[in-house]
Amino acid sequence: MDIAITLPQDLWKKIVSGEKSIELRKNFPKEFDVNTDRVYVIWKGTKLIAGYFRVNSFEAFYAESISDFGPILDKIAVPKQWVIGYVGYSSMVYLWHIGNVFEFGKPIN
């Protein structure tokens, strides 16, 4: 089951460049097939589908504080304050490990 998410252009560019290798989300679709299904990315505020990526793996991640994100914060590639605002504290989140990326018009990997 392919899905679509919205992301700001700057985060999509970080995915394309490889700077962002983990997508942080509050859920993971139950019927999503890792390595097969696609995550289409729509640029936030537009109807433009920029491309898609596959998820190599995912994991549930429980965070009691922002320091729990320390080892992976650079792979999420968003500011610490954004993570605090999105997740809060004492929250279960999912880490989507980004696999192959395809930018429409340009194969990436």
N, CA and C of each residue as an Amber inpcrd file, in Angstrom:
protein
   327
   0.8410000  -1.1760000   0.0000000   0.0000000   0.0000000   0.0000000
   0.8900000   1.2450000   0.0000000   1.0250000   1.9040000  -1.1300000
   1.7720000   3.1520000  -1.1920000   1.0420000   4.2220000  -0.3900000
   1.8060000   5.1770000   0.1460000   1.2130000   6.2780000   0.9000000
   1.8160000   7.5880000   0.4170000   1.2220000   8.6990000   0.8470000
   1.7510000  10.0320000   0.5380000   1.8720000  10.8170000   1.8310000
   2.9390000  11.5850000   1.9290000   3.1400000  12.4850000   3.0590000
   3.4880000  13.8580000   2.5050000   3.3030000  14.8790000   3.3160000
   3.7230000  16.2200000   2.9130000   4.9730000  16.5860000   3.6950000
   5.8780000  17.2250000   3.0010000   7.1240000  17.6980000   3.6040000
   7.4690000  19.0530000   3.0120000   8.1110000  19.9120000   3.7910000
   8.6350000  21.1500000   3.2140000   9.7300000  20.8240000   2.1970000
   9.9060000  21.6990000   1.2390000  10.9070000  21.4910000   0.1870000
  12.2960000  21.2570000   0.7560000  12.6610000  21.9880000   1.8010000
  14.0130000  21.8420000   2.3410000  14.2560000  20.4500000   2.9060000
  13.2350000  19.8370000   3.5090000  13.4210000  18.4780000   4.0200000
  13.5020000  17.4690000   2.8850000  12.7160000  17.6800000   1.8300000
  12.8220000  16.7870000   0.6790000  14.2360000  16.8520000   0.0940000
  14.7920000  18.0520000  -0.0100000  16.1400000  18.2000000  -0.5530000
  17.1720000  17.4950000   0.3220000  16.9440000  17.4920000   1.6360000
  17.8450000  16.7710000   2.5430000  17.7210000  15.2580000   2.3630000
  16.5360000  14.7750000   2.0510000  16.3570000  13.3560000   1.7620000
  17.0880000  13.0060000   0.4730000  16.8900000  13.8210000  -0.5450000
  17.5240000  13.5750000  -1.8440000  19.0520000  13.5700000  -1.7160000
  19.5870000  14.4780000  -0.9420000  21.0430000  14.5820000  -0.7960000
  21.6190000  13.4980000   0.1220000  20.7630000  12.8430000   0.8880000
  21.2320000  11.8270000   1.8320000  21.5080000  12.3640000   3.2200000
  21.3880000  13.6870000   3.3890000  21.6030000  14.2810000   4.7080000
  20.5530000  13.7920000   5.7060000  19.3380000  13.6050000   5.2430000
  18.2410000  13.1160000   6.0900000  18.0020000  11.6460000   5.7350000
  18.3000000  10.7590000   6.6740000  18.1400000   9.3300000   6.4090000
  17.0690000   8.6820000   7.2780000  16.4760000   9.4650000   8.1810000
  15.3850000   8.9690000   9.0280000  14.2430000   9.9670000   9.0000000
  13.0480000   9.4770000   8.7280000  11.8330000  10.2940000   8.8100000
  11.1690000   9.9640000  10.1460000  10.9400000  10.9850000  10.9460000
  10.3220000  10.8430000  12.2630000   8.8200000  11.0530000  12.1190000
   8.0360000  10.0720000  12.5280000   6.5810000  10.1550000  12.4210000
   5.9220000   9.6160000  13.6770000   4.6900000  10.0420000  13.9190000
   3.9430000   9.5800000  15.0890000   3.2770000   8.2310000  14.8630000
   3.2960000   7.7350000  13.6250000   2.7000000   6.4210000  13.3630000
   3.3980000   5.7550000  12.1910000   3.0270000   4.5100000  11.9810000
   3.5160000   3.7630000  10.8320000   2.3430000   2.9580000  10.2990000
   1.9980000   3.0870000   9.0210000   0.8240000   2.3990000   8.4720000
   0.9240000   0.8820000   8.6440000  -0.1120000   0.2800000   9.1600000
  -0.1120000  -1.1600000   9.4390000   0.0430000  -2.0150000   8.1900000
  -0.4990000  -1.5860000   7.0730000  -0.4610000  -2.4000000   5.8630000
   0.6510000  -1.9870000   4.9100000   1.5990000  -1.2320000   5.3980000
   2.7220000  -0.7840000   4.5770000   3.7480000  -1.9050000   4.5030000
   4.2110000  -2.2160000   3.2920000   5.1790000  -3.2790000   3.0850000
   6.5730000  -2.6620000   2.8960000   7.4060000  -2.8130000   3.9120000
   8.7620000  -2.2680000   3.8930000   9.5150000  -2.8250000   2.6880000
  10.3160000  -1.9930000   2.0430000  11.1420000  -2.3030000   0.8670000
  10.3500000  -2.4680000  -0.4280000   9.0370000  -2.5150000  -0.3770000
   8.2320000  -2.6790000  -1.5860000   7.3880000  -1.4480000  -1.8540000
   6.6350000  -1.0210000  -0.8430000   5.7410000   0.1250000  -1.0140000
   6.5280000   1.4290000  -1.0430000   5.8810000   2.4390000  -1.5930000
   6.5110000   3.7530000  -1.7660000   5.8670000   4.7800000  -0.8540000
   6.6890000   5.7410000  -0.4470000   6.2080000   6.9140000   0.2780000
   6.3730000   8.0900000  -0.6800000   5.2620000   8.5350000  -1.2550000
   5.2950000   9.6880000  -2.1550000   5.3600000  10.9570000  -1.3140000
   6.1500000  11.9070000  -1.7630000   6.3380000  13.1560000  -1.0350000
   5.7100000  14.2920000  -1.8200000   4.7760000  14.9560000  -1.1700000
   4.1220000  16.1470000  -1.7200000   4.7180000  17.3490000  -1.0080000
   5.1970000  18.3240000  -1.7790000   5.7360000  19.5230000  -1.1530000
   4.6290000  20.2410000  -0.4030000   4.9090000  20.5430000   0.8440000
   3.9420000  21.2230000   1.7040000   3.4780000  22.5340000   1.0640000
   2.1720000  22.7430000   1.0820000   1.6000000  23.9590000   0.5350000
   1.3740000  23.9210000  -0.9620000   1.6730000  22.7830000  -1.5960000
   1.4660000  22.6570000  -3.0450000   0.7550000  21.3390000  -3.3190000
   0.5200000  21.0810000  -4.5670000  -0.0090000  19.7830000  -4.9790000
   1.0380000  19.0190000  -5.7840000   2.2890000  19.4760000  -5.7020000
   3.3720000  18.8930000  -6.4750000   3.9420000  17.6650000  -5.7710000
   3.9340000  16.5370000  -6.4650000   4.5840000  15.3340000  -5.9530000
   6.0370000  15.3960000  -6.4200000   6.9380000  15.5320000  -5.4560000
   8.3520000  15.7310000  -5.7690000   9.0540000  14.4290000  -6.1280000
   8.5800000  13.3320000  -5.5720000   9.2230000  12.0420000  -5.8000000
   8.7450000  11.0610000  -4.7570000   9.5330000  10.0260000  -4.5440000
   9.1710000   9.0470000  -3.5160000  10.4260000   8.4100000  -2.9500000
  10.2330000   7.7490000  -1.8180000  11.3080000   6.9370000  -1.2550000
  10.7070000   5.6490000  -0.7240000  11.5720000   4.6980000  -0.5450000
  11.1790000   3.4360000   0.0750000  11.6910000   3.4400000   1.5090000
  11.0440000   2.6810000   2.3480000  11.4530000   2.5510000   3.7400000
  12.1610000   1.2050000   3.8890000  13.4330000   1.2450000   4.2580000
  14.1910000   0.0030000   4.4520000  13.7460000  -0.7380000   5.7010000
  13.4710000   0.0350000   6.7440000  13.0160000  -0.5420000   8.0060000
  12.4140000   0.5850000   8.8290000  11.7480000   0.1960000   9.8930000
  11.2110000   1.1930000  10.8120000  11.3130000   0.6210000  12.2150000
  11.2710000   1.5190000  13.1770000  11.3040000   1.0600000  14.5580000
  10.4900000   2.0000000  15.4300000   9.8410000   1.3990000  16.4240000
   9.1630000   2.1950000  17.4410000  10.2560000   2.7520000  18.3540000
  10.0910000   3.9880000  18.7630000  11.1120000   4.6610000  19.5540000
  10.4160000   5.4430000  20.6510000  10.7400000   5.1400000  21.8870000
  10.1390000   5.8500000  23.0170000  11.1390000   6.8660000  23.5330000
  10.7160000   8.0990000  23.6020000  11.5880000   9.1790000  24.0540000
  11.0210000   9.8140000  25.3200000  11.8440000   9.8650000  26.3450000
  11.4430000  10.5520000  27.5760000  11.9300000  11.9870000  27.5990000
  12.9760000  12.2570000  26.8120000  13.4980000  13.6190000  26.7290000
  14.1990000  13.7920000  25.3840000  14.5280000  15.0170000  25.0690000
  15.1850000  15.2940000  23.7890000  16.5550000  14.6320000  23.7390000
  17.1710000  14.4210000  24.8690000  18.4940000  13.7880000  24.8700000
  18.4340000  12.3510000  24.3510000  17.2620000  11.7000000  24.4290000
  17.1120000  10.3460000  23.8850000  17.3220000  10.3200000  22.3760000
  17.1180000  11.4520000  21.7180000  17.2950000  11.5440000  20.2680000
  18.7450000  11.8390000  19.8820000  19.5920000  12.0910000  20.8560000
  20.9700000  12.4970000  20.6180000  21.6850000  11.7750000  19.4940000
  21.7600000  10.4370000  19.5450000  22.5290000   9.7280000  18.5120000
  21.9220000   9.7830000  17.1110000  20.6450000  10.0970000  16.9920000
  20.0080000  10.0730000  15.6690000  19.5220000  11.4400000  15.2070000
  19.6990000  12.4640000  16.0330000  19.1740000  13.7890000  15.7010000
  19.7180000  14.2940000  14.3660000  20.9920000  14.0440000  14.0810000
  21.5630000  14.5030000  12.8120000  20.9750000  13.7520000  11.6250000
  20.5340000  12.4970000  11.8080000  19.9330000  11.7180000  10.7220000
  18.4790000  12.1340000  10.4580000  17.8390000  12.7160000  11.4790000
  16.4760000  13.2300000  11.3100000  16.5210000  14.5630000  10.5640000
  17.6110000  15.2970000  10.7470000  17.9190000  16.5330000  10.0090000
  16.8830000  17.6380000  10.1900000  16.3840000  17.7680000  11.4060000
  15.5140000  18.8940000  11.7550000  16.0350000  19.4770000  13.0680000
  15.7400000  20.7390000  13.3410000  16.2210000  21.3450000  14.5840000
  15.6480000  20.6540000  15.8280000  16.4280000  20.6610000  16.8610000
  16.0260000  20.0620000  18.1400000  14.6870000  20.6320000  18.6200000
  14.4980000  21.9230000  18.4640000  13.2470000  22.5670000  18.9130000
  12.0420000  22.0320000  18.1370000  12.2240000  21.7180000  16.8540000
  11.1390000  21.1490000  16.0680000  10.7460000  19.7910000  16.6250000
  11.7400000  18.9740000  16.9570000  11.4640000  17.6500000  17.5190000
  10.6880000  17.7850000  18.8250000  11.1070000  18.6970000  19.6770000
  10.4070000  18.9090000  20.9540000   8.9620000  19.3100000  20.7020000
   8.7320000  20.2150000  19.7530000   7.3760000  20.6600000  19.4460000
   6.5150000  19.5660000  18.8420000   7.1030000  18.7400000  18.0110000
   6.3710000  17.6740000  17.3250000   6.0950000  16.4910000  18.2440000
   7.0890000  16.0810000  18.9700000   6.9980000  14.8770000  19.7840000
   6.5520000  15.1730000  21.1990000   7.0490000  16.2720000  21.7650000
   6.8210000  16.4950000  23.1880000   7.7300000  15.5740000  23.9740000
   7.3020000  15.2160000  25.1540000   8.0870000  14.3290000  26.0040000
   7.2720000  13.0990000  26.3590000   7.9630000  12.0490000  26.7030000
   7.3380000  10.7700000  27.0430000   6.3890000  10.3330000  25.9420000
   6.9290000  10.2100000  24.7470000   6.1170000   9.8790000  23.5820000
   6.7030000   8.7160000  22.8110000   5.8120000   7.9220000  22.2060000
   6.2120000   6.8600000  21.2890000   6.1450000   7.4340000  19.8890000
   7.2200000   7.2830000  19.1460000   7.2680000   7.7220000  17.7600000
   7.8460000   6.5780000  16.9220000   7.8570000   6.7750000  15.6120000
   8.4050000   5.7670000  14.7100000   9.5010000   6.3940000  13.8730000
  10.5680000   5.6720000  13.7290000  11.6910000   6.0930000  12.9140000
  11.6410000   5.3010000  11.6190000  11.3980000   6.0060000  10.5200000
  11.3490000   5.3750000   9.2060000  12.7340000   5.5210000   8.5940000
  13.4300000   4.4260000   8.3990000  14.7650000   4.4640000   7.8070000
  14.6150000   4.5160000   6.2860000  15.0400000   5.6280000   5.7180000
  14.8330000   5.9150000   4.3050000  15.7740000   5.0800000   3.4440000
  15.1960000   4.4290000   2.4380000  15.9800000   3.6280000   1.5020000
  16.1360000   4.3450000   0.1870000  15.8740000   3.6640000  -0.9110000
  16.0140000   4.2370000  -2.2460000  15.1220000   5.4550000  -2.4220000
  15.6860000   6.4750000  -3.0380000  14.9860000   7.7380000  -3.2730000
  14.8930000   7.9610000  -4.7720000  13.7380000   8.4180000  -5.2310000
  13.5680000   8.7640000  -6.6330000  12.9220000  10.1410000  -6.7060000
  13.6560000  11.0770000  -7.2670000  13.1370000  12.4280000  -7.4750000
  12.6090000  12.4680000  -8.8930000  11.3680000  12.8520000  -9.0720000
  10.8000000  12.8370000 -10.4200000  11.6600000  13.6770000 -11.3530000
  12.0320000  13.0340000 -12.4530000  12.9240000  13.6760000 -13.4080000
  14.3790000  13.3280000 -13.1970000  14.7250000  12.8150000 -11.9750000
  16.1160000  12.4960000 -11.6650000  16.1900000  11.2470000 -10.7910000
  16.7110000  10.1410000 -11.2780000  16.9480000   9.0160000 -10.3800000
  18.0890000   9.3460000  -9.4270000  17.9020000   9.0680000  -8.1470000
  18.9170000   9.4220000  -7.1510000  19.7500000   8.2030000  -6.7750000
  19.0900000   7.1350000  -6.3390000  19.8090000   5.9020000  -5.9910000
  18.8700000   4.7300000  -6.0020000
